[in-house]
């Protein structure tokens, strides 16, 4: 039946993108055994005068850490919700194809970036530079356990924890502007709030260098520019 074919097609499309990330855990060390953490750290210091992840340590109380850990972990929920609602429901074919194209660009280019610029991030490279480990609660443990179980480990440049939420926010703002619907406007506001906190969490929780975040913002903006134009084609 057409409905079943459509559902299977969409599930497979999402599964391919997810599996392409999960295989990087074994693929990246085989492709590149080195890391470029020193270069990324040097770029941070050159731009900001200090590594932001180190500068944030004095503000990271257990409460602050847990707050941002909640948002860092919410990234996975946010991705699932958008995939289910926009791709799964398919209530608007134009929105669905635009979202699919943009998401494929972000993830495809992002995964390629991991191959070309392998790095462990401040949490590992600067492990002995921080005064003490992060202290948090349940959500910090969830984040650490999830990364340990399925993370690619050398996946920091560009920051997809930045690129994906920001792309979602840009997508929803465009849909709100095009459709004039309050539902899209509300989605844009909520998504933007989560995106902002998720981006901040990448630095506070020491997963990313600031240049990773800048690259993620550029990638999200590129996808937002390309997706509607490619959708028309």
C-alpha positions as CSV (number, residue, x, y, z in Angstrom):
1,X,0.0,0.0,0.0
2,X,1.1,3.6,-0.7
3,X,1.0,4.6,2.9
4,X,3.2,1.7,4.0
5,X,5.7,2.4,1.1
6,X,5.9,6.0,2.1
7,X,6.5,5.2,5.8
8,X,9.2,2.6,5.0
9,X,10.9,5.1,2.6
10,X,11.1,7.8,5.3
11,X,12.2,5.4,8.0
12,X,15.0,4.1,5.9
13,X,16.1,7.6,4.9
14,X,16.4,8.7,8.5
15,X,18.0,5.3,9.5
16,X,20.7,5.8,6.9
17,X,21.7,9.2,8.3
18,X,21.8,7.8,11.8
19,X,23.8,4.7,10.9
20,X,26.3,6.8,8.9
21,X,27.1,8.6,12.2
22,X,27.2,5.4,14.3
23,X,29.7,3.7,12.0
24,X,32.2,6.7,12.4
25,X,33.3,5.3,15.8
26,X,35.1,2.5,14.0
27,X,35.7,4.3,10.7
28,X,37.5,7.5,11.9
29,X,40.4,5.8,13.6
30,X,41.0,3.7,10.5
31,X,40.9,6.7,8.2
32,X,42.9,9.1,10.4
33,X,44.8,8.0,13.4
34,X,45.9,11.5,14.3
35,X,44.0,14.4,15.7
36,X,44.1,18.2,15.1
37,X,43.1,19.3,18.6
38,X,46.2,21.5,18.9
39,X,45.3,23.4,15.8
40,X,41.7,23.9,16.9
41,X,42.8,25.0,20.3
42,X,45.3,27.4,18.7
43,X,42.5,28.9,16.6
44,X,40.4,29.5,19.7
45,X,43.2,31.3,21.5
46,X,44.0,33.3,18.4
47,X,40.4,34.5,18.0
48,X,39.3,34.8,21.6
49,X,42.6,35.2,23.5
50,X,41.7,32.1,25.6
51,X,40.0,28.7,25.0
52,X,36.3,29.4,25.9
53,X,35.9,26.0,27.4
54,X,38.7,26.8,29.9
55,X,37.3,30.3,30.5
56,X,33.9,28.9,31.4
57,X,35.2,26.6,34.1
58,X,34.9,29.2,36.8
59,X,31.1,29.5,36.1
60,X,30.3,25.8,36.0
61,X,28.7,25.0,39.3
62,X,26.9,21.7,39.5
63,X,23.6,23.5,38.9
64,X,24.9,25.2,35.8
65,X,26.4,22.0,34.5
66,X,23.1,20.1,35.1
67,X,21.1,22.8,33.4
68,X,23.2,22.7,30.2
69,X,23.5,18.9,30.4
70,X,19.6,18.8,30.1
71,X,19.8,20.8,26.9
72,X,22.7,19.0,25.5
73,X,20.8,15.7,26.0
74,X,17.6,17.3,24.5
75,X,19.4,17.5,21.2
76,X,18.6,13.8,20.6
77,X,14.9,14.4,21.4
78,X,14.8,17.5,19.2
79,X,16.2,15.5,16.2
80,X,13.6,12.8,16.8
81,X,10.7,15.2,17.1
82,X,11.6,17.0,13.9
83,X,12.2,13.8,12.0
84,X,8.9,12.3,13.2
85,X,6.8,15.5,12.7
86,X,8.2,16.9,9.5
87,X,9.4,13.8,7.7
88,X,7.1,11.2,9.2
89,X,3.8,13.1,9.2
90,X,4.5,14.5,5.7
91,X,1.6,17.0,6.0
92,X,3.3,19.4,3.6
93,X,5.4,17.9,0.8
94,X,7.3,21.2,0.2
95,X,8.2,21.5,3.9
96,X,9.2,17.8,4.0
97,X,11.5,17.9,1.0
98,X,13.1,21.2,2.1
99,X,13.7,19.8,5.6
100,X,15.1,16.5,4.2
101,X,17.5,18.4,1.9
102,X,18.7,20.7,4.6
103,X,19.2,18.0,7.1
104,X,21.0,15.8,4.6
105,X,23.4,18.7,3.8
106,X,24.1,19.4,7.5
107,X,24.7,15.7,8.4
108,X,26.6,14.8,5.2
109,X,28.9,17.8,5.3
110,X,29.3,17.4,9.1
111,X,30.3,13.8,8.9
112,X,32.8,14.6,6.2
113,X,34.2,17.3,8.4
114,X,34.8,14.7,11.1
115,X,36.9,12.7,8.6
116,X,38.9,15.7,7.4
117,X,39.3,17.4,10.8
118,X,39.4,14.6,13.5
119,X,39.7,15.8,17.0
120,X,38.7,14.7,20.5
121,X,37.6,18.1,21.9
122,X,38.5,19.9,25.1
123,X,37.0,17.3,27.3
124,X,39.8,14.9,26.4
125,X,42.6,17.0,25.0
126,X,42.5,19.5,27.9
127,X,41.5,17.0,30.5
128,X,44.6,17.7,32.6
129,X,44.3,21.5,32.2
130,X,40.9,21.8,33.9
131,X,41.1,22.2,37.6
132,X,38.5,19.5,38.2
133,X,36.0,17.3,36.4
134,X,32.5,18.5,35.8
135,X,30.0,17.8,38.6
136,X,26.4,17.4,37.8
137,X,23.5,15.0,38.3
138,X,21.3,12.8,36.3
139,X,21.4,14.6,32.9
140,X,25.2,14.9,33.0
141,X,25.4,11.1,33.6
142,X,23.0,10.5,30.7
143,X,25.1,12.7,28.4
144,X,28.3,11.0,29.4
145,X,26.9,7.5,29.1
146,X,25.3,8.2,25.7
147,X,28.5,9.6,24.3
148,X,30.5,6.7,25.7
149,X,28.1,4.2,24.2
150,X,27.5,5.7,20.7
151,X,29.7,8.7,20.2
152,X,32.2,8.8,17.3
153,X,34.8,10.1,19.8
154,X,36.7,12.3,17.3
155,X,33.6,14.2,16.1
156,X,33.9,17.9,17.0
157,X,34.5,19.9,13.8
158,X,32.0,21.1,12.8
159,X,29.7,20.9,15.9
160,X,26.5,19.1,14.8
161,X,25.1,19.9,18.2
162,X,25.3,23.4,16.9
163,X,24.5,22.9,13.3
164,X,21.4,20.7,13.6
165,X,19.4,22.7,16.2
166,X,20.2,26.0,14.5
167,X,19.2,24.6,11.2
168,X,15.9,23.4,12.8
169,X,15.4,27.0,14.1
170,X,16.1,28.6,10.7
171,X,13.8,26.1,9.0
172,X,10.9,26.8,11.4
173,X,11.3,30.6,11.1
174,X,11.2,30.2,7.3
175,X,8.0,28.1,7.5
176,X,6.5,30.6,9.9
177,X,7.2,33.4,7.5
178,X,6.0,31.5,4.4
179,X,2.8,30.0,5.9
180,X,1.9,32.8,8.4
181,X,0.7,30.0,10.8
182,X,1.0,30.5,14.5
183,X,1.9,26.8,15.0
184,X,5.1,27.4,13.0
185,X,5.8,30.6,14.9
186,X,5.5,28.9,18.2
187,X,7.7,26.1,17.0
188,X,10.3,28.6,15.8
189,X,10.4,30.4,19.2
190,X,10.6,27.1,21.2
191,X,13.2,25.6,18.8
192,X,15.3,28.8,19.0
193,X,15.3,28.7,22.8
194,X,16.5,25.1,22.8
195,X,19.0,25.8,20.0
196,X,20.6,28.6,21.9
197,X,21.0,26.6,25.1
198,X,22.3,23.5,23.2
199,X,24.9,25.7,21.5
200,X,26.0,27.1,24.8
201,X,26.1,23.6,26.3
202,X,28.7,22.4,23.8
203,X,31.2,24.9,25.3
204,X,30.1,24.7,29.0
205,X,30.3,20.9,29.0
206,X,33.7,21.0,27.3
207,X,32.8,18.9,24.2
208,X,33.7,21.6,21.6
209,X,36.1,24.3,20.8
210,X,34.6,27.7,19.8
211,X,35.7,27.2,16.2
212,X,33.6,24.1,16.1
213,X,30.6,26.1,17.0
214,X,31.4,28.8,14.5
215,X,31.7,26.1,11.8
216,X,28.4,24.6,12.9
217,X,26.7,28.0,12.6
218,X,28.1,28.5,9.2
219,X,26.9,25.0,8.1
220,X,23.4,25.6,9.4
221,X,23.2,28.9,7.6
222,X,24.5,27.3,4.4
223,X,21.8,24.6,4.6
224,X,19.1,27.1,5.3
225,X,20.2,29.0,2.2
226,X,20.5,26.0,-0.1
227,X,17.5,23.9,1.0
228,X,14.6,26.0,-0.4
229,X,16.5,26.6,-3.7
230,X,17.4,22.9,-4.1
231,X,13.8,22.0,-3.2
232,X,12.5,24.0,-6.1
233,X,14.9,22.2,-8.5
